[in-house]
């Protein structure tokens, strides 16, 4: 029996999505060149395959009907990160945000900026 297609992002797919969230729409060659600039040397065919997978999973849209195709994000960073964190809380911490926070902060002193952000969240002034 064939394994069902994964709907979540792999590490490489997430790396590509960060490019699109940071840069906006681009071609496969643009994405490959930006990866190379950041120290990741992937073959063009690898990047093109990853982009096709991201289109199939609904994270990117392929626009235009002539090559080179332009790709643009369909899902925002906020949407994807919220889903990933919610999934982690459910799977790892059995739904306990408190347990996640304890693990996250365990044995580590908060920086001044982290304390300020946490205080804003607790006061209801930040997301």
Secondary structure by P-SEA (a helix, b strand, c coil): ccccccccccaaaaaaaaaaaacccccaaaaaaaaaaacccccaaaaaaaaaaaaaacccccccccccbbbbbcccaaaaaaaaaaaaaaacccccaaaaaaaaaccccccaaaaaaaaaaaacccc
